[in-house]
Amino acid sequence: MFLIVGLGNPDKKYFNTYHNIGFLTADKIANKLGVKFSKTYSKASVAEGNLDGEKIIIAKPKTYMNLSGASVQSFKNKFKLKNNQILVVVDDIDLPKGTFRYREAGSAGTHNGMRSIVQNIGTDFKRVRIGIKPEEKPFDLADYVLSNMDEQSREIIDEVIDLSADYILNHIKGLKK
């Protein structure tokens, strides 16, 4: 079993914001697996699928970004998951827009959603960070991450979401070998 958690905020007003890139990636992965978000448990919208015989749970916590750790902890307890069975997808203001980075473990960095997860389960879980760094330093970081993406940025982000979704699914396949 493998848990993929995309971080974001559940209200519709956040749908097209940089801070919802985790949700958008979770949607893309679900689409690639041919599954829908049709269940709710562990404080999250959930899609369940199968990848080469491995059960995959894709979750979008409804706790809002800064409390995401409560949902991840609930999944961990419910399914008796080890941290190496968990992968979190999150936006990253420190990475160039349109890039992504995979890590097996690490700190929360400056991200409050990751900080919540680290506080709940520790640092030894997999993560994919998708870069959202703007050309110029934003006056207010919160305003930037909660702002709607313009058309050009959305095209860049959609491309990296597709690439990262493929990477995540191929990575999970590779873990089975």
TIRO-2110 file (N, C-alpha, C; in Angstrom, 1 decimal):
// TIRO-2110
0.8, -1.2, 0.0, N, 1, A
0.0, 0.0, 0.0, CA, 1, A
0.9, 1.2, 0.0, C, 1, A
0.4, 2.3, -0.7, N, 2, A
1.1, 3.5, -0.8, CA, 2, A
0.2, 4.7, -0.7, C, 2, A
0.5, 5.7, 0.1, N, 3, A
-0.3, 6.9, 0.3, CA, 3, A
0.4, 8.1, -0.4, C, 3, A
-0.4, 8.7, -1.3, N, 4, A
0.1, 9.9, -1.9, CA, 4, A
-0.8, 11.1, -1.4, C, 4, A
-0.2, 12.1, -0.8, N, 5, A
-0.9, 13.2, -0.2, CA, 5, A
-0.6, 14.5, -1.0, C, 5, A
-1.6, 15.1, -1.6, N, 6, A
-1.4, 16.4, -2.2, CA, 6, A
-1.8, 17.4, -1.3, C, 6, A
-1.0, 18.4, -1.0, N, 7, A
-1.4, 19.5, -0.1, CA, 7, A
-2.0, 20.7, -0.8, C, 7, A
-3.0, 21.2, -0.1, N, 8, A
-3.7, 22.4, -0.7, CA, 8, A
-4.8, 22.9, 0.3, C, 8, A
-5.7, 23.7, -0.2, N, 9, A
-6.8, 24.2, 0.6, CA, 9, A
-8.1, 23.8, -0.1, C, 9, A
-9.1, 23.4, 0.7, N, 10, A
-10.3, 22.8, 0.1, CA, 10, A
-11.3, 23.8, -0.5, C, 10, A
-11.3, 25.0, -0.2, N, 11, A
-12.3, 26.0, -0.7, CA, 11, A
-12.0, 26.2, -2.2, C, 11, A
-13.1, 26.4, -3.0, N, 12, A
-13.0, 26.7, -4.4, CA, 12, A
-12.2, 27.9, -4.7, C, 12, A
-12.2, 28.9, -3.9, N, 13, A
-11.5, 30.1, -4.1, CA, 13, A
-10.0, 29.9, -4.2, C, 13, A
-9.5, 28.7, -3.7, N, 14, A
-8.1, 28.4, -3.8, CA, 14, A
-7.7, 27.5, -4.9, C, 14, A
-8.7, 27.1, -5.7, N, 15, A
-8.4, 26.1, -6.7, CA, 15, A
-7.2, 26.4, -7.6, C, 15, A
-7.1, 27.6, -8.2, N, 16, A
-6.1, 27.9, -9.1, CA, 16, A
-5.0, 28.7, -8.5, C, 16, A
-4.7, 28.5, -7.2, N, 17, A
-3.6, 29.2, -6.6, CA, 17, A
-2.3, 28.3, -6.5, C, 17, A
-1.2, 28.9, -6.3, N, 18, A
0.1, 28.2, -6.2, CA, 18, A
0.1, 27.2, -5.0, C, 18, A
-0.6, 27.6, -4.0, N, 19, A
-0.6, 26.8, -2.8, CA, 19, A
-1.5, 25.5, -3.0, C, 19, A
-2.2, 25.4, -4.1, N, 20, A
-3.0, 24.2, -4.3, CA, 20, A
-2.3, 23.2, -5.3, C, 20, A
-1.1, 23.4, -5.6, N, 21, A
-0.4, 22.6, -6.6, CA, 21, A
-0.4, 21.1, -6.1, C, 21, A
-0.3, 20.9, -4.8, N, 22, A
-0.4, 19.5, -4.3, CA, 22, A
-1.8, 18.8, -4.7, C, 22, A
-2.8, 19.6, -4.5, N, 23, A
-4.2, 19.1, -4.9, CA, 23, A
-4.2, 18.9, -6.4, C, 23, A
-3.7, 19.8, -7.2, N, 24, A
-3.7, 19.6, -8.7, CA, 24, A
-2.9, 18.4, -9.1, C, 24, A
-1.8, 18.2, -8.4, N, 25, A
-1.0, 17.0, -8.7, CA, 25, A
-1.8, 15.7, -8.3, C, 25, A
-2.4, 15.7, -7.2, N, 26, A
-3.2, 14.6, -6.8, CA, 26, A
-4.3, 14.3, -7.8, C, 26, A
-5.0, 15.3, -8.3, N, 27, A
-6.0, 15.2, -9.3, CA, 27, A
-5.4, 14.5, -10.6, C, 27, A
-4.2, 15.0, -11.0, N, 28, A
-3.6, 14.4, -12.2, CA, 28, A
-3.2, 13.0, -12.0, C, 28, A
-2.7, 12.6, -10.8, N, 29, A
-2.4, 11.2, -10.5, CA, 29, A
-3.6, 10.3, -10.6, C, 29, A
-4.7, 10.8, -9.9, N, 30, A
-6.0, 10.1, -10.0, CA, 30, A
-6.4, 9.9, -11.4, C, 30, A
-6.3, 10.9, -12.2, N, 31, A
-6.7, 10.8, -13.6, CA, 31, A
-5.9, 9.8, -14.3, C, 31, A
-4.6, 9.8, -14.1, N, 32, A
-3.7, 8.8, -14.8, CA, 32, A
-4.0, 7.4, -14.3, C, 32, A
-4.5, 7.2, -13.1, N, 33, A
-4.9, 5.9, -12.6, CA, 33, A
-6.3, 5.5, -13.0, C, 33, A
-7.1, 6.5, -13.5, N, 34, A
-8.5, 6.3, -13.8, CA, 34, A
-9.4, 6.1, -12.6, C, 34, A
-9.1, 6.9, -11.6, N, 35, A
-9.9, 6.8, -10.4, CA, 35, A
-10.4, 8.2, -10.0, C, 35, A
-11.5, 8.3, -9.2, N, 36, A
-12.1, 9.5, -8.8, CA, 36, A
-12.0, 9.7, -7.3, C, 36, A
-12.1, 11.0, -6.9, N, 37, A
-12.2, 11.3, -5.5, CA, 37, A
-13.6, 11.1, -5.0, C, 37, A
-13.9, 9.9, -4.6, N, 38, A
-15.3, 9.6, -4.3, CA, 38, A
-15.6, 9.2, -2.8, C, 38, A
-14.5, 9.3, -2.0, N, 39, A
-14.6, 8.9, -0.6, CA, 39, A
-14.1, 10.0, 0.3, C, 39, A
-14.5, 10.0, 1.5, N, 40, A
-14.0, 11.0, 2.5, CA, 40, A
-13.7, 10.2, 3.8, C, 40, A
-12.4, 10.2, 4.2, N, 41, A
-12.1, 9.7, 5.5, CA, 41, A
-10.7, 10.2, 5.9, C, 41, A
-10.3, 10.1, 7.1, N, 42, A
-9.0, 10.6, 7.6, CA, 42, A
-8.9, 12.1, 7.3, C, 42, A
-10.0, 12.8, 7.4, N, 43, A
-10.0, 14.3, 7.2, CA, 43, A
-9.6, 14.7, 5.8, C, 43, A
-9.9, 13.8, 4.8, N, 44, A
-9.5, 14.1, 3.4, CA, 44, A
-10.4, 13.6, 2.4, C, 44, A
-10.4, 14.2, 1.2, N, 45, A
-11.0, 13.6, 0.0, CA, 45, A
-10.1, 12.5, -0.5, C, 45, A
-10.7, 11.3, -0.8, N, 46, A
-9.8, 10.2, -1.1, CA, 46, A
-10.2, 9.5, -2.5, C, 46, A
-9.2, 9.2, -3.2, N, 47, A
-9.3, 8.3, -4.4, CA, 47, A
-8.5, 7.1, -4.2, C, 47, A
-9.0, 5.9, -4.5, N, 48, A
-8.3, 4.7, -4.3, CA, 48, A
-8.1, 4.0, -5.6, C, 48, A
-6.9, 3.5, -5.8, N, 49, A
-6.6, 2.8, -7.1, CA, 49, A
-5.6, 1.7, -6.9, C, 49, A
-5.2, 1.2, -8.0, N, 50, A
-4.2, 0.1, -8.0, CA, 50, A
-3.2, 0.4, -9.1, C, 50, A
-1.9, 0.1, -8.7, N, 51, A
-0.8, 0.3, -9.7, CA, 51, A
0.0, -0.9, -9.7, C, 51, A
-0.1, -1.7, -10.7, N, 52, A
0.7, -3.0, -10.8, CA, 52, A
0.5, -3.9, -9.5, C, 52, A
-0.7, -4.0, -9.1, N, 53, A
-1.0, -4.8, -7.9, CA, 53, A
-0.8, -4.1, -6.6, C, 53, A
-0.4, -2.9, -6.6, N, 54, A
-0.1, -2.2, -5.3, CA, 54, A
-1.3, -1.2, -5.1, C, 54, A
-1.9, -1.3, -3.9, N, 55, A
-3.0, -0.4, -3.6, CA, 55, A
-2.5, 1.0, -3.4, C, 55, A
-3.1, 2.0, -4.1, N, 56, A
-2.7, 3.4, -4.0, CA, 56, A
-3.8, 4.2, -3.4, C, 56, A
-3.6, 5.0, -2.4, N, 57, A
-4.5, 5.9, -1.8, CA, 57, A
-4.0, 7.3, -2.1, C, 57, A
-4.9, 8.1, -2.8, N, 58, A
-4.5, 9.5, -3.1, CA, 58, A
-5.4, 10.3, -2.2, C, 58, A
-4.8, 11.2, -1.4, N, 59, A
-5.5, 12.0, -0.5, CA, 59, A
-5.3, 13.5, -0.7, C, 59, A
-6.4, 14.3, -0.5, N, 60, A
-6.3, 15.7, -0.5, CA, 60, A
-6.9, 16.2, 0.9, C, 60, A
-6.1, 16.5, 1.9, N, 61, A
-6.6, 16.8, 3.2, CA, 61, A
-7.6, 18.0, 3.2, C, 61, A
-8.6, 17.9, 3.9, N, 62, A
-9.6, 19.0, 4.0, CA, 62, A
-9.3, 19.9, 5.2, C, 62, A
-8.2, 19.7, 5.9, N, 63, A
-7.8, 20.4, 7.1, CA, 63, A
-7.3, 21.8, 6.9, C, 63, A
-7.1, 22.2, 5.6, N, 64, A
-6.4, 23.4, 5.2, CA, 64, A
-4.9, 23.1, 5.4, C, 64, A
-4.1, 23.8, 4.6, N, 65, A
-2.7, 23.6, 4.5, CA, 65, A
-2.0, 23.4, 5.8, C, 65, A
-2.2, 24.4, 6.7, N, 66, A
-1.3, 24.4, 7.9, CA, 66, A
-1.6, 23.4, 8.9, C, 66, A
-2.7, 22.6, 8.7, N, 67, A
-3.0, 21.5, 9.6, CA, 67, A
-3.0, 20.1, 8.9, C, 67, A
-2.3, 20.0, 7.8, N, 68, A
-2.3, 18.8, 7.0, CA, 68, A
-1.8, 17.6, 7.8, C, 68, A
-0.9, 17.8, 8.8, N, 69, A
-0.3, 16.7, 9.5, CA, 69, A
-1.3, 15.8, 10.2, C, 69, A
-2.4, 16.4, 10.7, N, 70, A
-3.5, 15.6, 11.4, CA, 70, A
-4.1, 14.6, 10.4, C, 70, A
-4.3, 15.0, 9.2, N, 71, A
-4.8, 14.0, 8.2, CA, 71, A
-3.8, 12.9, 7.9, C, 71, A
-2.6, 13.3, 7.6, N, 72, A
-1.6, 12.3, 7.3, CA, 72, A
-1.4, 11.3, 8.5, C, 72, A
-1.4, 11.8, 9.7, N, 73, A
-1.3, 11.0, 10.9, CA, 73, A
-2.5, 10.0, 11.0, C, 73, A
-3.7, 10.5, 10.7, N, 74, A
-4.8, 9.7, 10.7, CA, 74, A
-4.7, 8.5, 9.7, C, 74, A
-4.3, 8.8, 8.5, N, 75, A
-4.0, 7.8, 7.5, CA, 75, A
-3.0, 6.8, 8.0, C, 75, A
-1.9, 7.3, 8.5, N, 76, A
-0.8, 6.4, 9.0, CA, 76, A
-1.4, 5.4, 10.1, C, 76, A
-2.2, 5.9, 11.0, N, 77, A
-2.7, 5.1, 12.0, CA, 77, A
-3.8, 4.1, 11.5, C, 77, A
-4.7, 4.6, 10.6, N, 78, A
-5.8, 3.8, 10.1, CA, 78, A
-5.2, 2.6, 9.3, C, 78, A
-4.2, 2.8, 8.5, N, 79, A
-3.7, 1.7, 7.6, CA, 79, A
-2.4, 1.2, 8.1, C, 79, A
-1.9, 1.6, 9.3, N, 80, A
-0.7, 1.1, 9.9, CA, 80, A
0.5, 1.2, 8.9, C, 80, A
0.6, 2.4, 8.3, N, 81, A
1.6, 2.7, 7.3, CA, 81, A
2.9, 3.1, 8.0, C, 81, A
4.0, 2.7, 7.3, N, 82, A
5.3, 3.2, 7.7, CA, 82, A
5.5, 4.5, 6.9, C, 82, A
6.4, 5.3, 7.4, N, 83, A
6.7, 6.6, 6.7, CA, 83, A
7.2, 6.4, 5.3, C, 83, A
7.9, 5.3, 5.0, N, 84, A
8.4, 5.1, 3.7, CA, 84, A
7.3, 4.7, 2.7, C, 84, A
6.0, 4.6, 3.2, N, 85, A
4.9, 4.3, 2.3, CA, 85, A
4.1, 5.6, 2.0, C, 85, A
4.6, 6.7, 2.4, N, 86, A
3.9, 8.0, 2.3, CA, 86, A
4.7, 8.9, 1.4, C, 86, A
4.1, 9.6, 0.5, N, 87, A
4.7, 10.6, -0.4, CA, 87, A
3.8, 11.8, -0.4, C, 87, A
4.4, 13.0, -0.1, N, 88, A
3.6, 14.2, 0.0, CA, 88, A
4.1, 15.1, -1.2, C, 88, A
3.1, 15.7, -1.8, N, 89, A
3.3, 16.7, -2.9, CA, 89, A
3.0, 18.1, -2.5, C, 89, A
3.9, 19.0, -2.7, N, 90, A
3.7, 20.3, -2.1, CA, 90, A
4.3, 21.4, -3.0, C, 90, A
3.8, 22.6, -3.0, N, 91, A
4.5, 23.7, -3.7, CA, 91, A
5.7, 24.1, -2.9, C, 91, A
6.7, 24.7, -3.6, N, 92, A
7.9, 25.2, -3.0, CA, 92, A
8.3, 26.5, -3.5, C, 92, A
8.3, 27.6, -2.7, N, 93, A
8.6, 28.9, -3.1, CA, 93, A
10.1, 29.1, -3.4, C, 93, A
11.0, 28.2, -2.9, N, 94, A
12.4, 28.3, -3.1, CA, 94, A
12.9, 27.6, -4.3, C, 94, A
12.1, 26.8, -5.0, N, 95, A
12.5, 26.2, -6.3, CA, 95, A
12.0, 27.0, -7.5, C, 95, A
12.8, 27.0, -8.5, N, 96, A
12.3, 27.8, -9.7, CA, 96, A
11.0, 27.2, -10.2, C, 96, A
10.2, 28.2, -10.7, N, 97, A
8.8, 27.8, -11.2, CA, 97, A
9.0, 26.8, -12.4, C, 97, A
8.3, 25.8, -12.3, N, 98, A
8.3, 24.8, -13.4, CA, 98, A
9.3, 23.6, -13.2, C, 98, A
9.9, 23.6, -12.0, N, 99, A
10.8, 22.5, -11.7, CA, 99, A
10.2, 21.6, -10.5, C, 99, A
10.7, 20.4, -10.4, N, 100, A
10.3, 19.7, -9.2, CA, 100, A
11.5, 18.9, -8.6, C, 100, A
11.4, 18.6, -7.4, N, 101, A
12.5, 17.9, -6.7, CA, 101, A
11.9, 16.8, -5.8, C, 101, A
12.5, 15.6, -5.9, N, 102, A
12.1, 14.5, -5.1, CA, 102, A
13.1, 14.3, -4.0, C, 102, A
12.7, 14.0, -2.8, N, 103, A
13.5, 13.7, -1.6, CA, 103, A
12.9, 12.5, -0.8, C, 103, A
13.8, 11.7, -0.3, N, 104, A
13.3, 10.6, 0.6, CA, 104, A
13.0, 11.1, 2.0, C, 104, A
13.6, 12.2, 2.4, N, 105, A
13.3, 12.7, 3.8, CA, 105, A
13.9, 14.2, 3.8, C, 105, A
13.6, 14.8, 4.9, N, 106, A
14.1, 16.2, 5.0, CA, 106, A
13.3, 17.0, 5.9, C, 106, A
13.7, 18.3, 6.0, N, 107, A
13.0, 19.2, 6.9, CA, 107, A
11.8, 19.8, 6.2, C, 107, A
11.0, 20.6, 6.9, N, 108, A
9.8, 21.2, 6.4, CA, 108, A
10.2, 22.4, 5.6, C, 108, A
11.4, 22.9, 5.7, N, 109, A
11.7, 24.2, 5.1, CA, 109, A
10.8, 25.3, 5.6, C, 109, A
10.4, 26.1, 4.7, N, 110, A
9.6, 27.3, 5.1, CA, 110, A
8.1, 27.0, 4.9, C, 110, A
7.7, 25.8, 4.6, N, 111, A
6.3, 25.4, 4.3, CA, 111, A
5.6, 25.0, 5.5, C, 111, A
4.5, 25.7, 5.8, N, 112, A
3.7, 25.4, 7.0, CA, 112, A
3.0, 24.1, 6.9, C, 112, A
2.5, 23.7, 5.8, N, 113, A
1.9, 22.4, 5.6, CA, 113, A
2.9, 21.2, 5.9, C, 113, A
4.1, 21.4, 5.3, N, 114, A
5.1, 20.4, 5.6, CA, 114, A
5.5, 20.4, 7.1, C, 114, A
5.5, 21.5, 7.7, N, 115, A
5.9, 21.7, 9.1, CA, 115, A
4.8, 20.9, 9.9, C, 115, A
3.6, 21.0, 9.6, N, 116, A
2.5, 20.3, 10.3, CA, 116, A
2.7, 18.7, 10.2, C, 116, A
3.1, 18.3, 9.0, N, 117, A
3.3, 16.9, 8.8, CA, 117, A
4.5, 16.4, 9.6, C, 117, A
5.6, 17.1, 9.5, N, 118, A
6.8, 16.8, 10.2, CA, 118, A
6.5, 16.7, 11.7, C, 118, A
5.8, 17.6, 12.2, N, 119, A
5.4, 17.6, 13.7, CA, 119, A
4.6, 16.4, 14.0, C, 119, A
3.8, 15.9, 13.1, N, 120, A
3.0, 14.7, 13.3, CA, 120, A
3.6, 13.4, 13.1, C, 120, A
4.5, 13.2, 12.1, N, 121, A
5.0, 11.9, 11.7, CA, 121, A
6.5, 11.9, 11.6, C, 121, A
7.2, 13.0, 11.7, N, 122, A
8.6, 13.0, 11.6, CA, 122, A
9.1, 13.4, 10.2, C, 122, A
10.4, 13.3, 9.9, N, 123, A
10.9, 13.8, 8.7, CA, 123, A
11.2, 12.7, 7.6, C, 123, A
11.0, 11.5, 8.0, N, 124, A
11.5, 10.4, 7.1, CA, 124, A
10.4, 9.9, 6.2, C, 124, A
9.7, 10.8, 5.4, N, 125, A
8.7, 10.4, 4.4, CA, 125, A
9.1, 11.0, 3.1, C, 125, A
8.7, 10.4, 2.0, N, 126, A
9.0, 10.9, 0.7, CA, 126, A
8.3, 12.2, 0.4, C, 126, A
8.9, 13.0, -0.5, N, 127, A
8.2, 14.2, -0.8, CA, 127, A
8.6, 14.7, -2.2, C, 127, A
7.7, 15.3, -2.9, N, 128, A
7.9, 15.9, -4.2, CA, 128, A
7.5, 17.4, -4.0, C, 128, A
8.5, 18.3, -4.2, N, 129, A
8.3, 19.7, -4.1, CA, 129, A
8.3, 20.3, -5.5, C, 129, A
7.2, 21.1, -5.8, N, 130, A
7.0, 21.7, -7.1, CA, 130, A
7.3, 23.2, -7.0, C, 130, A
8.3, 23.6, -7.8, N, 131, A
8.7, 25.0, -7.7, CA, 131, A
7.7, 26.0, -8.2, C, 131, A
7.6, 27.1, -7.4, N, 132, A
6.6, 28.2, -7.7, CA, 132, A
7.3, 29.6, -7.6, C, 132, A
8.7, 29.6, -7.5, N, 133, A
9.4, 30.8, -7.3, CA, 133, A
9.1, 31.8, -8.4, C, 133, A
8.7, 33.0, -8.0, N, 134, A
8.4, 34.1, -9.0, CA, 134, A
9.7, 34.7, -9.5, C, 134, A
9.6, 35.4, -10.6, N, 135, A
10.7, 36.1, -11.2, CA, 135, A
11.3, 37.2, -10.2, C, 135, A
10.4, 37.9, -9.5, N, 136, A
10.8, 38.9, -8.6, CA, 136, A
10.2, 38.5, -7.2, C, 136, A
11.0, 38.8, -6.2, N, 137, A
10.6, 38.4, -4.8, CA, 137, A
9.2, 39.1, -4.5, C, 137, A
8.2, 38.4, -4.0, N, 138, A
6.9, 39.0, -3.7, CA, 138, A
7.0, 39.8, -2.5, C, 138, A
6.2, 40.9, -2.5, N, 139, A
6.1, 41.7, -1.3, CA, 139, A
5.6, 41.0, -0.1, C, 139, A
4.6, 40.1, -0.3, N, 140, A
4.0, 39.4, 0.8, CA, 140, A
3.9, 37.9, 0.3, C, 140, A
4.6, 37.0, 1.0, N, 141, A
4.6, 35.6, 0.6, CA, 141, A
3.3, 35.0, 0.6, C, 141, A
2.5, 35.2, 1.7, N, 142, A
1.1, 34.6, 1.8, CA, 142, A
0.3, 35.1, 0.6, C, 142, A
0.3, 36.4, 0.3, N, 143, A
-0.5, 36.8, -0.8, CA, 143, A
-0.1, 36.2, -2.1, C, 143, A
1.2, 35.9, -2.3, N, 144, A
1.7, 35.3, -3.5, CA, 144, A
1.2, 33.9, -3.6, C, 144, A
1.4, 33.0, -2.6, N, 145, A
1.0, 31.6, -2.7, CA, 145, A
-0.5, 31.4, -2.8, C, 145, A
-1.2, 32.4, -2.3, N, 146, A
-2.7, 32.3, -2.4, CA, 146, A
-3.3, 33.0, -3.5, C, 146, A
-2.4, 33.6, -4.4, N, 147, A
-2.9, 34.3, -5.6, CA, 147, A
-3.2, 33.3, -6.7, C, 147, A
-4.1, 33.7, -7.6, N, 148, A
-4.5, 32.9, -8.7, CA, 148, A
-3.3, 33.0, -9.7, C, 148, A
-3.0, 31.8, -10.3, N, 149, A
-2.0, 31.8, -11.4, CA, 149, A
-2.5, 32.4, -12.6, C, 149, A
-1.6, 33.2, -13.3, N, 150, A
-2.0, 33.7, -14.6, CA, 150, A
-1.9, 32.6, -15.6, C, 150, A
-2.3, 32.9, -16.8, N, 151, A
-2.4, 31.8, -17.9, CA, 151, A
-1.0, 31.3, -18.2, C, 151, A
0.0, 32.1, -18.3, N, 152, A
1.4, 31.7, -18.6, CA, 152, A
1.9, 30.8, -17.5, C, 152, A
1.7, 31.2, -16.2, N, 153, A
2.2, 30.4, -15.1, CA, 153, A
1.5, 29.1, -15.0, C, 153, A
0.2, 29.1, -15.3, N, 154, A
-0.6, 27.9, -15.2, CA, 154, A
-0.2, 26.9, -16.2, C, 154, A
0.2, 27.4, -17.4, N, 155, A
0.8, 26.4, -18.5, CA, 155, A
2.1, 25.8, -18.0, C, 155, A
2.9, 26.6, -17.4, N, 156, A
4.2, 26.1, -16.9, CA, 156, A
3.9, 25.1, -15.7, C, 156, A
3.0, 25.4, -14.8, N, 157, A
2.7, 24.5, -13.7, CA, 157, A
2.0, 23.3, -14.2, C, 157, A
1.1, 23.4, -15.1, N, 158, A
0.4, 22.2, -15.6, CA, 158, A
1.4, 21.2, -16.2, C, 158, A
2.4, 21.7, -16.9, N, 159, A
3.5, 20.8, -17.5, CA, 159, A
4.3, 20.1, -16.4, C, 159, A
4.7, 20.8, -15.4, N, 160, A
5.5, 20.2, -14.4, CA, 160, A
4.6, 19.3, -13.5, C, 160, A
3.4, 19.6, -13.3, N, 161, A
2.5, 18.6, -12.6, CA, 161, A
2.4, 17.3, -13.4, C, 161, A
2.2, 17.4, -14.7, N, 162, A
2.2, 16.2, -15.5, CA, 162, A
3.5, 15.3, -15.4, C, 162, A
4.6, 16.0, -15.5, N, 163, A
5.9, 15.4, -15.3, CA, 163, A
6.1, 14.7, -13.9, C, 163, A
5.7, 15.5, -12.9, N, 164, A
5.9, 15.0, -11.6, CA, 164, A
4.9, 13.8, -11.3, C, 164, A
3.7, 13.9, -11.8, N, 165, A
2.8, 12.8, -11.6, CA, 165, A
3.3, 11.5, -12.3, C, 165, A
3.9, 11.6, -13.5, N, 166, A
4.5, 10.4, -14.1, CA, 166, A
5.7, 9.9, -13.3, C, 166, A
6.5, 10.9, -12.8, N, 167, A
7.6, 10.5, -12.0, CA, 167, A
7.2, 9.7, -10.7, C, 167, A
6.2, 10.2, -10.0, N, 168, A
5.7, 9.6, -8.8, CA, 168, A
5.2, 8.2, -9.1, C, 168, A
4.4, 8.0, -10.2, N, 169, A
3.8, 6.7, -10.5, CA, 169, A
5.0, 5.7, -10.9, C, 169, A
5.9, 6.2, -11.7, N, 170, A
7.1, 5.4, -12.0, CA, 170, A
7.9, 5.0, -10.8, C, 170, A
8.1, 6.0, -9.9, N, 171, A
8.8, 5.7, -8.7, CA, 171, A
8.2, 4.6, -7.9, C, 171, A
6.8, 4.7, -7.7, N, 172, A
6.1, 3.6, -7.0, CA, 172, A
6.3, 2.3, -7.7, C, 172, A
6.2, 2.2, -9.0, N, 173, A
6.4, 1.0, -9.7, CA, 173, A
7.8, 0.4, -9.4, C, 173, A
8.8, 1.3, -9.4, N, 174, A
10.2, 0.9, -9.1, CA, 174, A
10.4, 0.4, -7.7, C, 174, A
9.6, 0.8, -6.8, N, 175, A
9.7, 0.3, -5.4, CA, 175, A
9.3, -1.1, -5.3, C, 175, A
8.5, -1.6, -6.2, N, 176, A
8.0, -3.0, -6.2, CA, 176, A
9.0, -3.9, -6.7, C, 176, A
10.0, -3.5, -7.4, N, 177, A
11.0, -4.4, -8.0, CA, 177, A
12.1, -4.8, -7.0, C, 177, A
END
